[in-house]
Amino acid sequence: MDQPMDQDGSECTQELSEKKDYGLSLLVPLYKLMRNNCAQAMFKIVLTMFSACKFFSDNEDAPNQLNKDMFEFLKAINNKGTNKQKKKKGKPNEDKELENRSWQIFNYQDNEEILNKISVHSMLAADEEKCKLLKNLDLNFLLNIVTNAILLYPLSENALKSVIQVKDIRNELYHARYNFSRNDFDLNLKRLQNALQEIYSALGIPEDELIKQIEECKEECKKESEEPDLIFKELQKEIHEKYKPPKHYFWPTIKEASDGEDICVESLENYLRDHNSQPTLLCGRRGSGKTSTLQNEAYHLVKKINDQGDKPQFPLVILFEENPQLPLKKENFWENVINSIKNLAPKTNARYGIETLMVVLKMHIKETIFFVNWNLHDIKTQYKETSNGTWLFTYHGYPLKSADWNILIMEPLTEHQAKQLLQSLNPNPRDWEIVNRRFCACTYKNILTTPDMVKIFSEFNNDSLTGTEYELMIKYVEKKMNEGNLSNKTIETVGRLSFYGIKK
């Protein structure tokens, strides 16, 4: 019982068939029932029975917890549970009251923002108005609170069994490893109905609303993929609206690293479509234009979708720009993907829940292209989830060839490309005339080989000074220093390295 249950449906990317698994659509109405009825029932238990928890009557430390907010309180409860679990490890559980309860409250840190706003006093007073934010907590977290072995919510044996049943069903459905069938749907709906009837009875809630929701659930099941496809369109719309036309556009030279001669990639979209059996790395040093390449490609693919209508090559384009903490671990990869989806589509996530969104994404993953701007540093780690869908990652540096990745290299800008970018940066004819003249007269074009350097040259040459090679390098170093909080010693070191790096 003390194993954490993901609140994200991370298993939903595994064992995909070549075609859409429309059996997955049967999960959506069940998720809806759990998100609404089950979560509402757990909210009611958490709030109305909080003051009757045995922790407050049996624990001498309880008075010290009363002035805390719920985050600090649950943190203390979790720590107590962790310590008790360590002490009891390997010993038989003699207390029947603790049977099937969990010692830890997993994921309490993920809900810090909400929990900080709710006081223990408000909970003890069962003040629904002051505690209404609890309704925004996911079902799994509420279940972990209700079944916690330190708090000990005063549930009857049957009510506790029913809560555990909901917890088990939730875990099974969010980690389904098989093609979900109508029989699976009927079985799980019946199990949920039985568990909820017992919980409603314990809470004194009339069953009329539950019966209505069960019937609606059955009706939605008959519609098969209708609702998931509508959710997909909402997800697509919210994500695609974020991609804006590039301010400064140029097409870089990208080459495929191969055993023979390097091959120029004319169309990134076509290359990724033809090589999607394994993920692709877009490699280059910092400032080489990897980020702008991904942003431009995402925008143009979405524009193409809007222009083509119903039959685009990739109906869903997802660009992840928020960097996770590197090195990226195997076990954290999908968690980072899920968090990125939440950030890209907060409205759709709030409406349907992340579990539903991940099932819908699973149904359409073969038609989804992922641009992942995380600047990886390691190609040894393999992320099994990338075996489905089309994935392009940015990579810092130039890795050795790999059998597990397609390798694309960002080539240095040619003089023509640098000029093209400069013109894009200076649309005013008078500015362009000045900058172009200075560029043509420039004696250090050999270092203007990345978008970063070209942009700095443009900024510098819009000033009153013409700018020397040394002054340009100083400005480059200053720009890099402003990107982070660095000590004087680090600035001196990076400055020296930057000088020799640019000179090289």
C-alpha positions in Angstrom: 0.0 0.0 0.0 3.0 2.4 0.5 4.1 2.5 -3.1 3.5 5.9 -4.7 0.9 6.1 -7.5 1.7 8.4 -10.3 -0.9 11.1 -10.8 0.0 11.5 -14.4 -0.9 8.3 -16.3 2.7 7.8 -17.3 2.2 4.3 -18.4 -0.2 5.6 -21.0 2.7 5.8 -23.6 3.5 2.1 -23.5 2.5 -0.8 -25.8 1.0 1.3 -28.5 -0.3 -0.3 -31.7 0.4 1.1 -35.1 -3.2 2.3 -35.3 -5.1 4.3 -32.8 -6.3 2.3 -29.9 -9.9 3.4 -29.7 -10.4 1.2 -26.7 -8.6 3.9 -24.8 -11.6 6.2 -25.4 -13.5 4.0 -23.0 -11.2 5.2 -20.2 -12.2 8.8 -20.7 -15.8 8.6 -19.2 -14.4 6.6 -16.2 -11.7 9.2 -15.6 -14.5 11.8 -15.7 -16.5 9.9 -13.1 -13.4 9.7 -10.8 -12.5 13.3 -11.4 -16.0 14.5 -10.5 -17.8 12.1 -8.2 -14.9 10.3 -6.5 -12.8 13.4 -6.0 -15.8 15.3 -4.6 -16.6 12.5 -2.1 -12.9 12.5 -1.0 -13.0 16.3 -0.6 -16.0 15.9 1.7 -14.3 13.3 3.8 -11.0 15.2 4.0 -12.8 18.4 5.2 -15.7 17.2 7.3 -13.9 14.4 9.1 -10.6 16.2 9.6 -11.3 17.4 13.2 -12.3 13.8 14.2 -8.9 12.3 13.0 -7.3 10.2 15.8 -4.1 12.2 15.3 -5.6 15.1 17.2 -6.9 13.1 20.2 -4.1 10.5 20.5 -1.0 12.5 19.7 0.7 14.8 22.3 2.4 16.7 19.5 -1.0 17.7 18.0 -1.2 21.2 19.6 2.0 22.2 18.0 0.5 21.7 14.6 -2.6 23.9 15.0 -1.0 27.2 13.9 0.4 25.8 10.7 -0.8 25.9 7.1 -1.8 22.6 5.5 1.5 22.3 3.6 3.6 22.5 6.8 1.1 20.2 8.6 1.1 17.5 5.9 4.9 17.8 5.7 5.1 17.0 9.4 2.6 14.1 9.0 4.6 12.7 6.1 7.8 12.9 8.1 6.2 11.1 11.1 4.9 8.4 8.8 8.3 8.0 7.1 10.0 7.5 10.5 7.4 5.0 11.7 7.6 3.1 8.5 11.3 2.7 9.0 10.9 1.5 12.6 8.2 -1.1 11.6 10.1 -2.4 8.5 10.2 -6.2 8.6 7.9 -6.4 11.6 4.3 -7.9 11.3 1.5 -5.3 11.5 -0.4 -6.2 14.7 -2.7 -3.1 14.6 -5.7 -4.0 12.4 -6.7 -0.3 12.3 -3.5 0.5 10.3 -4.1 -2.3 7.8 -4.4 -1.0 4.2 -3.4 2.5 5.3 -0.4 4.4 3.9 2.4 5.8 6.1 3.4 8.5 3.6 1.5 11.3 1.8 3.1 11.2 -1.6 3.3 14.3 -3.8 2.5 16.7 -1.0 5.3 19.0 -2.4 3.6 19.2 -5.8 0.5 20.8 -4.1 2.5 23.3 -2.0 0.9 26.4 -3.7 -2.7 25.3 -2.8 -1.8 23.9 0.7 0.0 27.1 1.7 -3.3 29.0 1.4 -5.3 26.7 3.7 -4.8 26.8 7.5 -5.2 23.9 9.9 -7.7 26.0 11.9 -9.9 26.4 8.8 -9.8 22.7 8.3 -10.7 21.9 11.9 -13.7 24.3 11.6 -14.7 22.5 8.4 -14.9 26.0 6.8 -15.8 25.0 3.2 -15.4 28.6 1.9 -11.9 29.0 3.2 -10.9 25.4 2.2 -12.6 25.3 -1.2 -9.1 25.2 -2.9 -8.9 21.6 -1.7 -11.3 20.9 -4.6 -8.4 21.6 -7.0 -6.3 18.8 -5.6 -6.2 15.6 -7.7 -8.0 12.5 -6.6 -4.8 10.5 -5.9 -3.6 13.1 -3.4 -7.0 13.3 -1.6 -7.0 9.4 -1.4 -3.5 9.5 0.2 -4.7 11.9 2.9 -7.9 9.9 3.7 -6.0 6.6 4.0 -3.0 8.0 5.9 -1.9 5.9 8.9 -0.8 8.9 11.0 -3.9 11.0 10.6 -6.3 8.0 10.9 -9.6 9.4 9.4 -12.5 7.8 11.4 -14.0 5.6 8.6 -16.1 2.5 9.2 -14.5 -0.7 8.0 -16.8 -0.8 4.9 -16.2 2.8 4.1 -12.4 2.4 4.3 -12.6 -0.7 2.1 -14.5 1.3 -0.4 -12.0 4.1 -0.4 -9.2 1.6 -0.9 -11.2 0.1 -3.7 -11.4 3.5 -5.4 -7.7 3.8 -4.9 -7.0 0.4 -6.5 -9.3 1.1 -9.4 -7.7 4.5 -10.0 -4.3 2.9 -10.0 -5.3 0.1 -12.4 -7.0 2.5 -14.9 -4.2 5.0 -14.9 -1.6 2.3 -15.5 -3.5 0.2 -18.0 -1.1 -2.0 -20.0 -3.6 -3.6 -22.4 -6.2 -2.7 -25.0 -9.2 -1.6 -22.9 -12.4 -3.4 -23.9 -16.1 -2.8 -23.3 -16.1 -5.6 -20.8 -13.3 -3.8 -18.9 -15.3 -0.7 -18.9 -18.5 -2.4 -17.6 -16.5 -4.2 -14.9 -14.7 -1.1 -13.6 -17.9 1.0 -13.8 -19.7 -1.5 -11.6 -16.8 -1.6 -9.1 -16.7 2.2 -8.9 -20.5 2.4 -8.5 -20.5 -0.1 -5.6 -17.6 1.7 -3.9 -19.2 5.1 -4.3 -22.6 3.9 -3.0 -20.9 2.8 0.2 -19.0 6.1 0.5 -22.1 8.2 -0.3 -23.9 6.3 2.4 -21.2 7.0 5.0 -21.3 10.7 4.1 -25.1 10.9 4.1 -25.2 12.0 0.4 -28.3 11.0 -1.6 -27.5 8.6 -4.5 -29.7 10.4 -7.1 -26.8 12.4 -8.5 -24.5 9.3 -8.6 -27.1 7.2 -10.5 -27.4 10.1 -13.0 -23.7 10.3 -13.5 -23.4 6.5 -13.9 -26.0 6.6 -16.7 -24.2 9.5 -18.4 -21.0 7.5 -18.1 -22.7 4.6 -20.0 -24.0 6.9 -22.7 -20.5 8.5 -23.2 -19.1 5.0 -23.6 -21.4 4.3 -26.5 -20.0 7.3 -28.4 -16.5 5.7 -28.4 -13.9 8.2 -29.8 -16.2 11.2 -30.1 -15.3 13.0 -26.8 -11.5 12.1 -27.0 -11.4 13.6 -30.5 -13.0 16.7 -29.3 -10.6 16.9 -26.4 -7.7 16.4 -28.8 -8.9 19.4 -30.8 -9.1 21.6 -27.7 -5.6 20.5 -26.7 -4.3 21.2 -30.2 -5.9 24.6 -30.3 -4.6 25.8 -26.9 -1.1 24.5 -27.6 -0.9 25.8 -31.2 -2.0 29.3 -30.2 1.2 29.7 -28.3 3.4 29.6 -31.5 4.0 33.0 -32.9 5.6 34.0 -36.2 9.4 34.4 -36.0 10.6 37.9 -35.5 13.8 37.2 -37.4 13.8 34.3 -39.9 16.6 32.6 -41.7 17.0 28.9 -42.7 20.3 27.5 -41.2 22.3 24.8 -42.8 21.6 21.5 -41.1 23.5 18.3 -42.0 22.9 14.7 -41.1 26.0 13.1 -39.6 26.6 9.9 -41.5 29.4 7.4 -42.1 30.0 8.9 -45.6 29.7 12.5 -46.7 27.4 14.7 -44.5 24.0 15.1 -46.1 22.3 18.5 -46.2 18.7 18.4 -44.7 16.5 20.4 -47.0 13.2 19.9 -45.0 13.3 19.2 -41.3 9.7 18.1 -41.4 10.3 15.5 -44.1 13.5 14.3 -42.5 11.8 13.7 -39.2 8.8 11.9 -40.9 11.2 9.6 -42.7 13.4 8.9 -39.6 10.9 8.6 -36.8 11.8 5.0 -35.8 14.2 6.6 -33.3 14.6 10.0 -31.8 16.7 12.7 -33.4 19.3 15.1 -31.9 19.8 18.6 -33.3 23.4 19.4 -32.2 25.4 22.6 -31.9 27.1 24.9 -29.4 25.1 27.5 -27.4 23.9 30.4 -29.5 24.1 28.3 -32.7 20.4 28.8 -33.4 18.9 25.5 -32.2 16.1 27.2 -30.2 15.1 29.6 -33.0 15.1 26.7 -35.5 12.7 24.7 -33.3 10.5 27.8 -32.8 10.4 28.6 -36.5 9.7 25.0 -37.4 6.9 24.7 -34.9 5.2 27.9 -36.1 5.5 26.9 -39.8 4.1 23.4 -39.2 1.1 24.9 -37.3 0.6 27.4 -40.1 0.6 24.5 -42.6 -2.0 22.6 -40.4 -4.2 25.6 -40.5 -3.8 26.0 -44.3 -4.2 22.3 -45.1 -7.3 21.7 -42.9 -8.1 18.1 -42.1 -5.1 16.1 -43.4 -1.8 17.5 -42.1 1.2 15.3 -41.7 1.5 16.1 -38.0 -1.9 17.3 -36.6 -0.3 18.1 -33.2 3.0 20.0 -32.8 4.4 20.2 -29.3 7.3 22.4 -28.4 8.8 22.0 -24.9 11.0 24.9 -24.0 11.1 24.8 -20.2 14.4 23.1 -19.3 14.2 20.3 -16.7 17.1 19.8 -14.3 19.9 18.0 -16.2 21.1 15.4 -16.4 17.7 14.1 -17.4 17.1 10.7 -15.7 15.2 7.9 -17.3 12.6 7.7 -14.5 12.0 11.5 -14.7 11.6 11.9 -18.4 7.9 11.3 -18.7 7.2 13.3 -15.6 8.9 16.3 -17.3 6.8 15.7 -20.4 3.6 15.7 -18.4 4.6 18.9 -16.5 5.3 20.5 -19.9 1.9 19.5 -21.2 0.3 21.0 -18.1 2.1 24.3 -18.7 1.3 24.4 -22.4 -2.4 23.6 -22.0 -3.5 24.9 -18.5 -7.1 25.5 -19.5 -7.6 22.0 -21.1 -5.8 20.4 -18.2 -8.0 22.2 -15.7 -11.1 21.1 -17.6 -10.3 17.4 -18.1 -7.4 16.5 -15.9 -3.9 15.4 -17.0 -4.8 11.7 -17.0 -7.4 12.2 -19.6 -5.1 14.4 -21.7 -2.4 11.8 -21.6 -4.8 9.1 -22.8 -5.9 11.4 -25.7 -2.3 12.1 -26.5 -1.6 8.3 -26.5 -4.4 7.8 -29.0 -2.8 10.4 -31.4 0.9 10.0 -30.6 1.7 8.5 -34.0 0.6 11.8 -35.5 2.3 14.0 -33.0 5.7 15.7 -33.4 7.7 16.7 -30.3 10.3 19.5 -30.4 12.2 19.2 -27.1 14.4 22.2 -26.4 16.2 20.7 -23.4 19.8 20.9 -24.6 20.7 17.3 -23.6 24.3 16.6 -22.7 24.2 12.8 -22.7 23.2 10.3 -25.4 23.8 7.2 -23.4 20.4 7.4 -21.7 17.5 6.0 -23.7 13.9 7.2 -23.1 11.6 4.3 -24.0 8.7 6.7 -24.5 10.3 8.2 -27.6 9.8 4.9 -29.5 6.3 6.3 -30.3 5.7 9.5 -32.0 8.3 11.8 -33.7 10.9 13.4 -31.4 13.6 16.0 -32.0 15.8 17.0 -29.0 18.3 19.8 -28.9 21.8 18.7 -27.8 24.6 20.9 -26.5 27.8 20.1 -28.3 28.7 17.5 -31.0 28.3 13.9 -29.8 29.9 10.8 -31.3 27.7 8.8 -33.6 25.0 6.7 -32.0 23.0 3.7 -33.1 20.1 4.9 -30.9 19.8 8.5 -32.2 19.6 10.3 -35.5 22.3 13.0 -35.4 21.8 16.4 -37.1 24.4 19.1 -36.9 23.8 22.9 -37.0 26.5 24.2 -39.3 28.2 27.6 -38.8 26.4 30.4 -40.6 27.8 31.3 -44.1 28.4 34.9 -44.9 25.2 34.9 -47.0 23.2 33.6 -44.0 24.7 36.1 -41.6 23.8 38.9 -44.0 20.3 37.5 -44.4 19.8 37.5 -40.6 21.3 41.0 -40.3 18.8 42.3 -42.9 15.9 40.6 -40.9 17.2 42.3 -37.7 17.3 45.7 -39.5 14.1 46.1 -41.5 14.4 49.9 -41.7 16.2 50.7 -45.0 18.4 53.3 -43.5 19.5 51.1 -40.6 20.1 48.2 -43.0 22.3 50.4 -45.3 24.5 51.4 -42.3 24.8 47.9 -40.9 25.3 46.3 -44.3 28.1 48.8 -45.1 29.8 48.0 -41.8 29.4 44.3 -42.3 31.0 44.4 -45.7 33.9 46.4 -44.3 34.2 44.1 -41.3 37.5 42.2 -41.0 36.3 39.6 -38.6 33.4 37.9 -40.4 35.1 34.6 -39.4 33.6 34.9 -35.9 30.1 35.9 -37.1 29.1 32.3 -37.5 26.2 32.0 -35.0 22.9 33.9 -34.7 24.1 35.1 -31.2 27.2 36.7 -32.6 25.3 38.2 -35.6 22.7 39.7 -33.3 25.4 41.3 -31.1 27.1 42.6 -34.2 23.8 44.2 -35.2 23.2 45.7 -31.8 26.8 47.0 -31.6 26.7 48.5 -35.1 23.5 50.4 -34.3 25.5 52.4 -31.8 27.6 55.4 -32.7 30.8 53.3 -32.7 31.8 51.0 -35.5 33.1 48.4 -33.2 36.3 46.4 -33.2 36.7 42.6 -33.0 37.8 43.0 -29.4 34.8 45.2 -28.5 32.4 42.8 -30.0 33.9 40.0 -27.9 33.6 42.1 -24.8 29.9 42.7 -25.6 29.4 38.9 -26.2 30.9 38.0 -22.8 28.8 40.7 -21.1 25.7 39.3 -22.7 26.5 35.8 -21.4 27.2 37.1 -17.9 23.8 38.8 -17.8 22.1 35.4 -18.4 23.0 34.1 -14.9 24.1 35.0 -11.4 27.9 34.5 -11.6 30.7 35.3 -9.2 33.6 37.6 -10.3 35.9 34.7 -10.5 33.5 32.8 -12.7 33.1 35.9 -14.9 36.8 36.2 -15.3 37.2 32.5 -16.2 34.2 32.5 -18.6 35.5 35.8 -20.1 38.9 34.3 -20.8 37.4 31.1 -22.2 34.9 33.0 -24.3 37.7 35.1 -25.8 39.8 32.1 -26.8 36.7 30.2 -27.9 35.5 33.0 -30.2 39.0 33.6 -31.5 39.3 29.9 -32.3 
